[in-house]
Amino acid sequence: MPLPITRASLAGLNQRFFGAPPLEVLRFTAETFGERAALLSSMQRAGCALAHMADRAGLALDVLFVDTGVLHEETRATRDRLAATHPRLRVLTLSPRQTMAEQLAEHGPLYLSKAGQERCCELRKSAPLLATRGRYDALIGALRRSEGGRRGAVTTFDLDPELGALRVHPLAHTSDDELDAYIAAHDVVINPLHAMGFPTIGCFPCTTPVRPDEGARAGRWRHLADVTYCGLNPTDREDEASCIVLDERYRDALSPNQEVRQ
């Protein structure tokens, strides 16, 4: 029997896990969804920390990495290092249908205008992930409230209507200091671009370093006004239909009345 889930119905589950350590959220998700759970990573620091937590806990998860074809070589090298040093994880690279050269030949440099940027991100980032629809019921991401903006109210559990899956954010309530402490205390693979002035990292045509007096996302789409996010995460998009349908077998696990295992 189908199990419809709305954002309102997730309120109890979010309360149940409020303040729970990220590892507890990771374990719950892996145990509940098994092979139908995956971790999303763009090979930035928070995502790499999550991958380290999962591997260290013995959680065999797929890691979905979208290679847009115009990423920095340091980002691809980070992917390779993460795959080599986290043997329990299976890093899967998702690619756009067209190469960047083919897209340029057909559409020109889309990223030079706001409307074009949205289309470019849709073709090169969102479409490869959307192609996995039906394969996973839970997608684990690294969004945190301390990032501010639209992410300032991110919840541990949310919906992704486009992919028909739960979005899980184990680090939702993790502060910058807590993330820094975890990375410093463990041998976490880190994208070297972070040390070169890139707080956040995307495609090289649309990502620049930032000055000390700028916000963390000032280097993303610097050439365009009022563009901050690519739209890959539902949290970053405008409000949309907020319901997904999962299998009945998840009903008990997603009940807010279950106790969190410590």
N, C-alpha and C positions, 0 to 999 in steps of 0.2 A: 504494500500500500504506500503511495507517495507520502512524503513528509514535507509539507510546505513550511518554510522558515522565513520570517520577516525580521526586520531590525528590531521591532518591538518584542518579538518572541525571544530575541537574543539577550534581552536585558537581564534576565535571571542568570544566564550562563556567564555574562560579563561580571555580574555581581559575585557569582560563585568563585571566579578566578581573580577578583580584584586584589591586587597586591601579591599575587602568587609569583614566585620566582620564574624567570623566563624558562628555565629548564623544565619546570613542572608543566608549563603550557606546551612546550615541545614534546614532552613525553606523552601527555594526554592526547595530543593531536596524532602522534605516530601510532599510539596504541589503538586509538579509536578508528583511524582511517587506513592504517596499514599502507599497502602499496598505492592507495588512492590519495595519498598526501604527498606533497612536494614542496621544496623550499625554493623560493625565488631569489635570485641574486644577480645584481649588476656589478659585482665584485668591488663594492665599496665597503668601508670599514664595518658598519653595523651588520651587513649581510655576511661578511666574512666571520665576524664574531659569532653569529648564529650558527653558521656552518661548523665552526669549531666546537660549540656547545653540543650540537647534534652528534658529531663524530665522536667526541669524547664520551658521550653517554651511550654510545653503541647503537645509535638510531640509524638504520639503513634507509636513507631518504634519497629520492631523486632531487637534484639541484638543477633548476631550469635557468639557463643563461641565454639571453637574447643578444646575439652578435649582429648588430645592425649593418656591419660591413664598413662602418666608418668610426670605429672605436680606436682609441689610442692603443698602441702596441703594449703599453704597460698594463692595460686592462686585460688584454688577452693573455699576457704572461702571468698575471695574477690568477686567472682562471686555471691555467695549466699547473701552477704551483699548488693551488688549492686542491685540485684533483689528485695530484701526486702525493700530497701529505695527509689527505683525508680518505683513506681506503674504504671506509664504510659507506661513503657517499658516492652516488653515480651522477657525475656532472654531464648534463645533456645540453648541447648547444643548439639553439633554435635560430633559424636564419630567414630573412625575407625572401619572397618569391623571386624578386629581381635583384641583381647586383646594383650597386649605386650607379655604375656607368650606364646600365640599362635604364634605370629610373631617370637619370639626367637626360638621356637621349629622348625619352618619351615625354617627360614633364618639365624638364629644365630644373634649375636650382630652387626647389620648393621652399627651402628653409629661409629664404630671403624676405618672406612676408609672413604675417601672423597666420593667415588662412593657409598658406602653403606649409608653414611649420606644422600645423595641426595635421595636415594630410601626410606630411613626411613622417611624423611620429606614428601616425596610424599605420602606414605601410611598412615601416622598418622596425617598429617596436611592438605595437599592439597586435598586428595581424599574425606574426609568428606565434605569439602566446595564445591568441584566440584559436589557432589551429589545434591546440591541445584540448579544446572543449570536449567534455565527455570522458576524458582520461582521468581527471582528478576531481575529488570532492572537497579537498581542503588545500589551499595554497598559503604557505607560510612566508610572510614578508618581514622586513626590518624597520617599518615605520615607527616613529617615536613621537610622543607629544612634545618633547623638548625641541623638536625641529620647528615648531611654531607654524604660522599660516594655517592652511586648511588641515594640517596634520596635528594642530594643537588639541584637538578633541578626539583623536583616533582611539578606538576601543580595541580591546584584546581580540574580540570576535566581531567580524562584520561580514557583509555580503558582497559578492561579485556577480550581479545578474547576467552580465555578458558571458561569463565563463560558467555560470550555473554552479558556483562553488562558494564555500566559506573562505573568507580571507582571515588569516590568523596572524596577529601581531604580538608575539611573545615579549617584545621590547617596548611595548606601548608606554609603559610607565617607568622606563629606565631613563635616568638622567644622563646628561653628558658626562658628568664625573664618574658615574657608575660604569658607563661603557668604557671610558678611558681606563678605569681601574682594572676591568676585566682584560682588556687588550694588553695592558702593561704586565699583568700577572701571568699571562699565558703566551705561548708561542703562536699568536694569531697571524695568519697570512694577511698582509696589508698591501693594498695597492700603493706603489711608490708615488703616484701622482698626489696623494694626500700631503706628502712632505714637500711638494713643489708648489703649494699654494692653491690646491684644488680641494675645497671642503666637500663639494659634491662633484660627481663625474658623469658625463654623458658622452655623446658623440663629439669628435674633435672639432667639426665645423661650428658647433654651437656651445662649446664649453671653454671658458677661459679661467685663469687664476683670479683670485680676488685679493684686494688690498686689506690690510688689518682693520681698517675702519668701515669695511663693507659687510653686509649680511652674507650668510653662508651660501645663499643661492644667487647672489649677484652675478656670478660668472656664467649662469645658465641663460642662453638666448639673450646675451647682453645687447645684441644688435636689434632686438625687437622690444617694443614697449608692452608692458602688461602681460608678459609670458613668463610663467614661473615653473609650470609643470608640463610634463609630456602627455599626461592623461592615462598612463598605464595603470595607475592605481585608482580604484573607485573613489577613495577618499579625496583625491585631487580633482575629481570631476564635479560638475554641477549635479544637484540632486536628480536622481533617476528612479525608475521602478525598483522597489526594494523588497523583492521576494525571490527566493530560489526554491527548488524542490529537490530534496535528497531522498535516499532510500529509507524505508521504514526501520531498517536495522540499526540506524543511528539514534533512534528515539530515546532510549534509556541513557545512553552516554551523554546526549546533549541536554538532558533534563537538569534544571538548576538545583534539583534536590539531592543530586549525588554529591558525595564529599570529595574534596580535593585530596588526592593521596600525597602525603608528605614523605 
